[in-house]
């Protein structure tokens, strides 16, 4: 299967001379992790990511995108989905622009990690590993009583799009960037306003998802993949078999994709 078969042929874009505030709005309103940037010739210059843009304060409203563009691998419609999946993991980008050729950088489409992840079932690949072999053990969590503005700030600072929520060290829910965006609590203030906004926002437990879908260290990666695809979620907490409220790791789409494609 070629990447041209699964890519989005009508992606959103921004231009290098657009203001960062405009790009921020596009990324936020469409819940995108990255977006292609085109130059004046309509060639792809690279990508703009949420981590680079969403933390910009209102004092930078007249700054153009061009100084924040990230390079991305050159992807054409011809390579296999497996090859592009490996490049995506190496680049640590959630989506990649697809161009006409290495000599013609006009945009043909965009392929993202969800497209590749959901195509695994149709590829001649398999994983015989269990969650313990692929999970991240140093899990970033957030407490249930933390204001959502501080949770949002933590997402921006760490680059993570979701956290397990804990209360007295027990797993009680999951909070994601999408939860905050859909609820309208992702606000962008000047840096000197951050304390006030954090104190006035509701607690994470108001927006977190519960009950939680959990897996164990012994859960096959293939089963974890099916759960993520069926539930359309990006991560699964790994819990102890002795105490299902004790989180011991986390598995996301990148972990599973790497297990299938390595």
Secondary structure, DSSP 8 states (H G I E B T S, - for coil): -BGGGTSBSS--EEETTSBHHHHHHHHHHTT-SEEEEE-TTSBEEEEEEHHHHTT--GGGTT-BGGGG-B----EESSSBHHHHHHHHHHHT-SEEEEES-SS--BEEEEEEHHHHHHHGGGSS-----BHHHH-BSS--EEETTSBHHHHHHHHHHH--SEEEEEETTEEEEEEEHHHHHHHT------GGGHHHHHHHS-BGGGT-B-S--EE-TTSBHHHHHHHHHHHT-SEEEEE-SS-TTSEEEEEEHHHHHHHHH-
